[in-house]
Every structure is written in structure tokens, then in C-alpha cells.
């Protein structure tokens, strides 16, 4: 048993950690205490004399030195802001995020001698830092425990129960499996998820992730994410949740205690009403492709726009056209506007193009206006060209040298549009580039671990 406790100061990590280590008869490591012992100074003195940067350097060194094997580890509140720390802490461990409301945190730390990280009053500092750290906390955790109205003994016993038998009952797991068995996914997929959830000797601490869609049997995400989990020693498994009704998918997610999900067609908008929190990017785009579940709450975000923005970063302020008016098109417009591009939305149905452009304050036009616009950047955000479709949203004569053509379709990688663009001498960016970058961002949302896009690309080849 190896458990790591993360969270803001005042959530009870040290006291809970000591009790949990005692219950399980394993060593206890407090990284803040280890820093103080090695520096022969208090954390307050380190901050006052050497600054936060030096403290973080000492923190990285201490975390890197943690021995392997059974233990309970309590970390400092900002430790998980460093991806290297997260990677080390997650290896072979189950990570628990201890949470509490702002009033409880203020009450618990008001009289402690710890350095201020801002010049704000204590309550305002807590609010600001929690907002900054929330995504990092949620990403790095396997389970979330609210300590607001619980004492350290109650919290340690709750964690012990999760460590002993997981967070949901066998009855709920079986109810979820009944739907999965009838969902139309392959026998191999069903066998693998059944083994993880219900098999003999099941590890109830294995966290489950999935692609949500209808259909989603074609998705490459399970293969990719399971390889990533294995490479980074994260105790997790990725599968498929498929049903025509989003309500059914969400219920199954709860029954099997899903930790996170990639969301694809047709649920990127439909899932939003079921979420407790929506980040700024997803709210602006109006679509969600990533969901994290923790502590009975659901958090939606969008990494598609990051997958579009990355390959186009060098073309800032170009004149751009987005083909399509759905969720992918919204992510594309958001990404291009972030690069200060002049964007026009073209769609076969003018009304939908007008609606999307109104949301973002950009231009719209019918597809017939393409040549007159003379764009430097073209993003295909329609499904035209996706297997088994063999068409292109544009004609060969509309493409020319000097254009940048980015086709978001990634199955197949070489779409009819990409072939035509190559023949016209245009620069092409294929769909897998977007998939790779958004997957890297998504994996960090799921685990807190930062993976270079090139590594994901190599895994897919």
C-alpha cells in the first residue's frame, strides 16, 4: 500500500497521513518536514531568506529522493504544480486529494506561521491560490476526499476503506457492466473491462477512463492511453462507453466510478448539462471533450482547441477560413482567434455558420465565397473525408500554393483534401497532429503528467 496525500494547506494532510500510516503499519513521509530537516531551517525561514524558487528546488529534490515501497506520503500544497513531482509521486501510488471549503481552510491555518505567497489578505489568498491550483489538484489525484466537516480520524478511516475495497460497491459495478455488455462494443473490449471491474483478484484501486461517444468503436484512444498508463506506471485502464443516449452513458460512468472521459460525437454539447463545473475554454467554445470525475463532482474542459492552436502558432494574424459549424468548428474559431487571426466561418447551411460566427464575433459566408476570401489558413472542421467517406469539402481548383490546409479528420491521415492540397503545393497539416496535441493535453488533465506530443506520435505509429 502506497498512498500520497495532496491538497491545499489546512486540509489535514499531515495529521491524516500519520493516522493512515499507523493504521496500515507503513512508514510516513512528510515532504515539508523532510525539507526542513535537510535545510535545518523552517519553511518560513527558507521563504524569507531564500525565496520560493529555492524552496521549490529543495522540494523537487526531496520528492525525487522518496524511497519506493509501501508508505504514506504527505506533500506540500504547491508540490503538484511541478509535472516532475507529479510523475514521481504517481509512480506505483494511489493519490488522494484532500479538499475543504475556503472558510474551513482559513480557520485551520489562520494562526500558523507559514509564508504568504501573495500580498492579499488570507481569505483572498486562499481563494486565488485554490483557483490557480484546482486543475492541477484534480488532475494529479485518483480519489478526492472532502475534509471540511470531518476530523482526521474520520478521513483516515475513509481513505483506508477506499484502499481496502474501492469507492463503489460490487452491485453498482455489475449494474454498469450490464449496460456495457449490451452496448455493441467488441467482445475483446468487454472482456478487458469486465476483468478490470469484476474479475477474480480485481484491483479495486485501478482507475477507469473511457471514450464516450456513439459510435466510438473506431477510436484509437483506448490503445494510446493504455500504453501511456503503462509507460508512466499509472494504475489505470481506458475503455469505451457507447450508447445513443447521453443519460445512459453518464449513469454508467457513475456506476463504474469512472475517473475521466474523452468525449466525442455526438456528446460534446449534450454532456454539458450533466456537469458540475465547466472551465472557461469549454464554456466559450460551447463543447466539452474532456471530463474529470472526482469526489462526486464532474469537471468539463476542452483540449481540442489546443490541438488546433499548436500546429498553427507560427501563422499568427493570418486570414483564416473555418469549414463547418459544429463543435470542432467552434474549437477551431476559438484557437484561431487566440492567434489573432481574421476568421470567416463557411458552412453548407448558412444559418449555422451565422449562429457560430455571432457567438465569436467573426465573419461568416456561404461555401461559394471561398475563392473571394483568399485565405492563408484553412481548417476543415467537418467530417467530410472521414472513413468511409471519400469526398473533400473543397475542389482542387480552390487550393493553391501558399495556403496552409489543416484537416482535422484523422482517419484516414491522408484525406482527399490533404492529397489535393499537396498536389496544389499548399502546406498541409494532417488530423493526427491535432489528435496528438489534444491527447497530450488530455493525458495531463487525466493524470497531471506532462507528455511530449512527439512521444504520443511515436506511440501511434
Phi and psi in degrees as a GROMACS rama.xvg file:
@    title "Ramachandran Plot"
@    xaxis  label "Phi"
@    yaxis  label "Psi"
@TYPE xy
-132.754  111.637  UNK-2
-119.492  136.779  UNK-3
-117.149  130.556  UNK-4
-106.575  124.167  UNK-5
-123.316  167.094  UNK-6
140.549  172.942  UNK-7
-68.7736  153.21  UNK-8
-62.6658  146.257  UNK-9
91.7801  -1.35492  UNK-10
-90.5882  -5.20574  UNK-11
101.812  17.571  UNK-12
-59.8763  -44.9975  UNK-13
-68.9221  -49.5942  UNK-14
-66.3557  -43.6959  UNK-15
-62.9399  -41.5739  UNK-16
-60.5018  -43.0962  UNK-17
-61.6116  -45.5851  UNK-18
-64.9243  -42.573  UNK-19
-63.7131  -41.8446  UNK-20
-62.9376  -39.201  UNK-21
-65.6225  -44.2718  UNK-22
-59.696  -39.5153  UNK-23
-97.4109  0.639996  UNK-24
54.3009  52.6497  UNK-25
-130.551  162.654  UNK-26
-66.1939  153.499  UNK-27
-118.247  130.994  UNK-28
-123.459  125.305  UNK-29
-110.19  109.968  UNK-30
-63.8086  -34.9867  UNK-31
-62.9032  -43.6664  UNK-32
-64.8  -37.9033  UNK-33
-63.7637  -37.7381  UNK-34
-64.3261  -45.2563  UNK-35
-63.1086  -39.9281  UNK-36
-67.9109  -41.6183  UNK-37
-71.1802  -33.1352  UNK-38
-88.3102  -14.2136  UNK-39
55.927  35.4199  UNK-40
-143.989  155.716  UNK-41
-76.5774  160.932  UNK-42
-60.7973  -37.7301  UNK-43
-58.1692  -44.509  UNK-44
-67.5227  -38.8284  UNK-45
-61.2794  -46.3841  UNK-46
-63.0859  -44.3468  UNK-47
-67.912  -37.9196  UNK-48
-94.223  -32.2386  UNK-49
-121.117  -14.3879  UNK-50
89.3638  166.977  UNK-51
-66.711  -36.7383  UNK-52
-58.5598  -41.8821  UNK-53
-68.2981  -38.1024  UNK-54
-60.4104  -44.054  UNK-55
-65.0653  -34.0125  UNK-56
-64.3798  -43.8913  UNK-57
-65.0736  -37.7504  UNK-58
-63.3425  -44.4218  UNK-59
-60.3218  -41.0955  UNK-60
-65.7363  -42.6599  UNK-61
-64.6905  -45.0578  UNK-62
-64.2298  -38.9414  UNK-63
-64.7569  -24.5972  UNK-64
-89.1077  -4.92685  UNK-65
-59.1383  131.962  UNK-66
-72.3221  154.065  UNK-67
-77.6096  171.466  UNK-68
102.486  -179.365  UNK-69
-60.774  134.579  UNK-70
-175.939  163.861  UNK-71
-116.787  130.428  UNK-72
-124.221  125.481  UNK-73
-106.455  132.091  UNK-74
-112.132  162.833  UNK-75
-69.9802  159.326  UNK-76
-61.3286  -31.0428  UNK-77
-100.926  5.91473  UNK-78
-59.8395  -35.8198  UNK-79
-81.009  0.459464  UNK-80
-73.6421  -14.9135  UNK-81
-98.5264  115.325  UNK-82
-57.405  -31.7768  UNK-83
-64.6418  -39.5408  UNK-84
-62.9217  -44.3141  UNK-85
-60.1207  -45.4988  UNK-86
-59.4561  -44.608  UNK-87
-65.7064  -44.0987  UNK-88
-68.1335  -31.8613  UNK-89
-78.6151  -23.1079  UNK-90
-59.7008  112.463  UNK-91
68.2948  16.4403  UNK-92
-119.957  161.538  UNK-93
-108.935  124.363  UNK-94
-104.406  127.248  UNK-95
-112.11  126.513  UNK-96
-93.0893  118.71  UNK-97
-93.1718  126.77  UNK-98
-121.927  155.056  UNK-99
-155.923  156.722  UNK-100
-73.5656  165.329  UNK-101
-62.8814  -36.9033  UNK-102
-64.6425  -41.571  UNK-103
-65.8848  -41.3134  UNK-104
-62.4068  -45.5096  UNK-105
-60.3945  -43.5654  UNK-106
-61.3151  -39.3065  UNK-107
-76.2717  -29.8955  UNK-108
-108.633  -0.109515  UNK-109
-55.0131  -40.6522  UNK-110
-101.732  11.4834  UNK-111
-86.5258  152.629  UNK-112
-97.9587  78.8758  UNK-113
-122.049  149.801  UNK-114
-68.8897  143.476  UNK-115
-79.3246  137.804  UNK-116
-97.2123  -5.84186  UNK-117
-139.368  179.41  UNK-118
-100.644  15.6848  UNK-119
-85.4011  158.948  UNK-120
-58.2953  155.377  UNK-121
-53.8772  -49.8211  UNK-122
-60.9963  -40.9532  UNK-123
-67.8552  -37.0104  UNK-124
-63.9248  -44.1803  UNK-125
-58.5104  -46.6537  UNK-126
-60.7965  -45.8193  UNK-127
-67.1675  -45.1178  UNK-128
-67.7422  -38.021  UNK-129
-62.5729  -39.8114  UNK-130
-63.5955  -41.4418  UNK-131
-67.5476  -37.8664  UNK-132
-93.4055  -10.6145  UNK-133
-53.3121  -50.2366  UNK-134
-63.379  -39.0649  UNK-135
-65.6396  -41.7736  UNK-136
-60.9081  -49.9521  UNK-137
-62.8364  -37.9799  UNK-138
-68.3274  -40.5293  UNK-139
-78.1624  -13.8925  UNK-140
-91.1131  152.596  UNK-141
-96.451  -38.0768  UNK-142
-136.256  149.849  UNK-143
-118.486  132.998  UNK-144
-125.654  125.471  UNK-145
-88.3617  121.389  UNK-146
-104.412  9.26724  UNK-147
-54.7902  -47.3073  UNK-148
-116.395  20.6613  UNK-149
-117.752  144.533  UNK-150
-85.5772  171.927  UNK-151
-61.2508  -35.6921  UNK-152
-65.5816  -43.0334  UNK-153
-63.4142  -41.5392  UNK-154
-67.3184  -43.3618  UNK-155
-64.1317  -37.6206  UNK-156
-68.8424  -36.7254  UNK-157
-63.9082  -43.8134  UNK-158
-63.9756  -40.0064  UNK-159
-61.1887  -39.9256  UNK-160
-64.4422  -40.8995  UNK-161
-63.9543  -44.1075  UNK-162
-61.0818  -31.4414  UNK-163
-84.2586  -31.9795  UNK-164
-146.864  11.682  UNK-165
83.3952  -177.383  UNK-166
-103.115  -13.0541  UNK-167
-129.011  156.619  UNK-168
-74.7086  160.625  UNK-169
-63.9573  -32.2945  UNK-170
-62.4584  -43.1046  UNK-171
-68.0413  -38.8426  UNK-172
-60.3444  -43.8825  UNK-173
-66.0307  -37.4932  UNK-174
-62.2474  -41.4607  UNK-175
-65.813  -39.4835  UNK-176
-64.5713  -33.1172  UNK-177
-59.7468  -41.2435  UNK-178
-70.2656  -41.7306  UNK-179
-61.9686  -40.6923  UNK-180
-61.976  -31.5635  UNK-181
-96.3349  9.52918  UNK-182
-84.8425  -13.6211  UNK-183
93.8113  3.41818  UNK-184
-77.5865  166.105  UNK-185
-65.9306  156.594  UNK-186
-60.2745  -35.6349  UNK-187
-65.2198  -43.3214  UNK-188
-61.9833  -43.5872  UNK-189
-62.4897  -43.86  UNK-190
-61.4695  -39.9116  UNK-191
-68.9202  -44.9594  UNK-192
-71.0459  -32.5799  UNK-193
-65.1371  -38.5279  UNK-194
-64.1532  -40.7666  UNK-195
-68.3939  -41.4321  UNK-196
-87.127  -36.2582  UNK-197
-128.692  -3.63695  UNK-198
-70.212  163.733  UNK-199
-63.378  130.889  UNK-200
75.3751  20.6256  UNK-201
-55.0797  134.988  UNK-202
-86.9162  104.639  UNK-203
-70.746  -6.12413  UNK-204
-92.2518  -6.12189  UNK-205
-65.025  121.937  UNK-206
-86.8827  138.124  UNK-207
-108.27  133.419  UNK-208
-123.5  162.577  UNK-209
-157.897  159.188  UNK-210
-91.9964  127.117  UNK-211
-104.397  124.07  UNK-212
-177.487  176.055  UNK-213
-152.869  104.163  UNK-214
-85.3838  168.386  UNK-215
-140.049  16.6932  UNK-216
-68.1808  -19.0838  UNK-217
-83.783  -11.4362  UNK-218
-64.7677  139.513  UNK-219
-89.7346  -2.34411  UNK-220
-61.449  -42.7248  UNK-221
-57.077  -45.6882  UNK-222
-62.0874  -44.8572  UNK-223
-65.0753  -52.4484  UNK-224
-68.1289  -33.7874  UNK-225
-66.4238  -34.374  UNK-226
-65.5618  -42.0904  UNK-227
-64.2635  -43.7786  UNK-228
-57.898  -43.2686  UNK-229
-64.9975  -45.2594  UNK-230
-63.7742  -36.4412  UNK-231
-100.512  13.7346  UNK-232
55.242  44.7179  UNK-233
-100.569  127.181  UNK-234
-78.2446  82.8452  UNK-235
-150.5  160.993  UNK-236
-141.74  140.446  UNK-237
-117.658  131.3  UNK-238
-136.219  -159.071  UNK-239
-123.61  137.909  UNK-240
-121.696  114.336  UNK-241
-129.506  126.071  UNK-242
-166.637  147.982  UNK-243
-69.2196  -16.1947  UNK-244
-108.677  123.628  UNK-245
-63.0354  -33.3671  UNK-246
-59.822  -40.5121  UNK-247
-65.2723  -43.8604  UNK-248
-60.8161  -43.2718  UNK-249
-65.6659  -39.3454  UNK-250
-64.1239  -42.8281  UNK-251
-63.2232  -38.8399  UNK-252
-56.2355  -42.1052  UNK-253
-69.3281  -40.1781  UNK-254
-64.4835  -36.5638  UNK-255
-97.7685  9.2339  UNK-256
56.0905  51.2852  UNK-257
-60.3432  135.743  UNK-258
-90.4506  -33.0349  UNK-259
-163.722  161.137  UNK-260
-145.888  142.726  UNK-261
-93.0429  132.246  UNK-262
-112.317  128.889  UNK-263
-127.595  -173.978  UNK-264
-56.0646  135.415  UNK-265
-106.277  28.975  UNK-266
-104.219  2.87975  UNK-267
-64.0525  -31.4476  UNK-268
-95.6719  -37.3029  UNK-269
-64.5138  -25.6543  UNK-270
-78.4739  -18.0031  UNK-271
-57.0849  -44.5794  UNK-272
-61.5032  -21.2401  UNK-273
-86.3318  -5.37207  UNK-274
-91.5879  148.3  UNK-275
-84.3749  -32.3348  UNK-276
-138.638  144.293  UNK-277
-130.889  127.153  UNK-278
-76.7227  169.863  UNK-279
-59.974  -42.3761  UNK-280
-65.6856  -47.1939  UNK-281
-63.3052  -37.4113  UNK-282
-64.3467  -42.7215  UNK-283
-68.0004  -39.7335  UNK-284
-74.2308  -31.7196  UNK-285
79.7609  21.9852  UNK-286
-150.774  147.382  UNK-287
-122.846  132.181  UNK-288
-120.755  -1.20482  UNK-289
-139.071  129.324  UNK-290
-128.485  135.458  UNK-291
-118.037  129.981  UNK-292
-108.31  130.855  UNK-293
-159.668  131.149  UNK-294
61.2511  33.6856  UNK-295
78.5504  5.97603  UNK-296
-116.608  155.765  UNK-297
-123.549  139.03  UNK-298
-128.073  119.463  UNK-299
-103.229  142.329  UNK-300
-146.348  177.611  UNK-301
-135.615  119.31  UNK-302
-106.42  -4.35136  UNK-303
-57.8413  -43.2764  UNK-304
-64.582  -31.4832  UNK-305
-68.3659  -35.9456  UNK-306
-67.6019  -24.8098  UNK-307
-86.3797  -41.5615  UNK-308
-64.6848  -42.853  UNK-309
-53.7144  -55.6254  UNK-310
-67.2102  -16.5609  UNK-311
-105.047  6.91608  UNK-312
-59.0114  -30.8232  UNK-313
-78.0549  -6.7877  UNK-314
-105.374  29.6619  UNK-315
-50.3271  139.097  UNK-316
70.5313  15.5048  UNK-317
-74.7423  164.49  UNK-318
-86.2704  124.89  UNK-319
-127.94  151.54  UNK-320
-123.769  135.5  UNK-321
-112.402  124.172  UNK-322
-93.8931  120.571  UNK-323
116.905  167.254  UNK-324
-145.536  19.6746  UNK-325
-93.7168  -157.882  UNK-326
-62.8325  -40.8106  UNK-327
-66.4797  -37.3531  UNK-328
-64.8417  -39.2575  UNK-329
-62.5894  -42.2521  UNK-330
-63.1376  -37.8648  UNK-331
-66.1605  -45.6868  UNK-332
-60.6623  -43.7513  UNK-333
-60.5225  -43.7364  UNK-334
-65.8957  -44.552  UNK-335
-67.1866  -38.8772  UNK-336
-67.3596  -31.4409  UNK-337
-64.6397  -25.5692  UNK-338
-93.3152  13.5966  UNK-339
61.0024  33.1237  UNK-340
-85.389  152.803  UNK-341
-87.3358  109.951  UNK-342
-108.386  135.895  UNK-343
-124.705  131.269  UNK-344
-94.833  126.117  UNK-345
-115.839  134.692  UNK-346
-150.092  150.986  UNK-347
-61.8768  -32.5736  UNK-348
-103.283  102.596  UNK-349
-55.9229  -34.8872  UNK-350
-61.1314  -38.6377  UNK-351
-70.987  -36.8866  UNK-352
-63.7255  -40.6562  UNK-353
-64.232  -41.0046  UNK-354
-63.5475  -45.496  UNK-355
-66.1042  -44.0749  UNK-356
-64.0699  -33.7649  UNK-357
-64.8594  -35.9632  UNK-358
-64.0063  -35.394  UNK-359
-105.804  -0.788763  UNK-360
66.7141  34.864  UNK-361
-116.595  -179.075  UNK-362
-86.3272  162.259  UNK-363
-142.631  159.08  UNK-364
-164.375  164.488  UNK-365
-72.854  162.397  UNK-366
-57.8077  -29.2161  UNK-367
-66.3127  -12.9014  UNK-368
-87.2899  3.0603  UNK-369
-55.9148  -51.0587  UNK-370
-62.7999  -38.8192  UNK-371
-66.7019  -27.9248  UNK-372
-75.41  -27.8868  UNK-373
48.6323  60.5492  UNK-374
-74.795  152.592  UNK-375
-89.8699  -28.7756  UNK-376
-126.528  131.788  UNK-377
-125.653  125.726  UNK-378
-115.924  118.83  UNK-379
-87.8525  107.682  UNK-380
-110.065  23.4627  UNK-381
-100.562  164.89  UNK-382
-83.6943  2.99416  UNK-383
-62.709  125.032  UNK-384
103.633  -9.34194  UNK-385
-77.1179  136.086  UNK-386
-49.0865  129.466  UNK-387
-96.9661  13.6839  UNK-388
-71.8383  137.154  UNK-389
-118.464  25.9421  UNK-390
-103.234  173.823  UNK-391
-128.612  144.888  UNK-392
-73.5336  -12.4496  UNK-393
-127.516  160.085  UNK-394
-94.0899  156.2  UNK-395
-54.7765  -40.4194  UNK-396
-67.8139  -13.9053  UNK-397
-84.1727  -12.6471  UNK-398
-101.458  146.756  UNK-399
-150.719  164.917  UNK-400
-58.9524  140.978  UNK-401
100.121  -22.1302  UNK-402
-74.9809  154.622  UNK-403
-111.858  117.583  UNK-404
-109.043  117.14  UNK-405
-114.463  109.001  UNK-406
-99.0062  115.504  UNK-407
-73.4722  -13.9936  UNK-408
-66.0848  127.654  UNK-409
-117.976  1.60061  UNK-410
-129.724  103.122  UNK-411
-85.0348  163.662  UNK-412
-62.8999  -35.8796  UNK-413
-100.465  87.9006  UNK-414
-82.5583  165.318  UNK-415
-55.5335  -39.5476  UNK-416
-62.6915  -42.7906  UNK-417
-63.7134  -41.8165  UNK-418
-62.9151  -44.1337  UNK-419
-63.5158  -40.2822  UNK-420
-64.4223  -41.3424  UNK-421
-60.4102  -45.8365  UNK-422
-62.8061  -28.0937  UNK-423
-85.4458  -4.17387  UNK-424
83.7412  12.4567  UNK-425
-79.2596  158.049  UNK-426
-81.7817  135.586  UNK-427
-116.173  145.533  UNK-428
-127.072  117.68  UNK-429
-86.272  156.991  UNK-430
-51.9192  -39.2112  UNK-431
-56.7024  -26.1307  UNK-432
-62.685  -42.6615  UNK-433
-66.5981  -44.4367  UNK-434
-60.7599  -43.9662  UNK-435
-61.6659  -46.1133  UNK-436
-71.1842  -40.5392  UNK-437
-69.7354  -31.6757  UNK-438
-67.8649  -38.0693  UNK-439
-62.0666  -44.1439  UNK-440
-65.9559  -36.4547  UNK-441
-68.9979  -41.2046  UNK-442
-62.1354  -37.0247  UNK-443
-67.432  -36.8276  UNK-444
-63.3175  -36.31  UNK-445
-75.1369  -36.3005  UNK-446
-128.018  -14.7492  UNK-447
82.0181  -1.622  UNK-448
-94.9019  131.498  UNK-449
-94.4407  119.814  UNK-450
-114.806  130.093  UNK-451
-62.1294  136.156  UNK-452
-53.3299  -34.6047  UNK-453
-61.5132  -33.0461  UNK-454
-68.6481  -39.5565  UNK-455
-66.9366  -40.9463  UNK-456
-59.9384  -42.2557  UNK-457
-63.8388  -36.8963  UNK-458
-66.6721  -29.0144  UNK-459
-84.1492  -13.4166  UNK-460
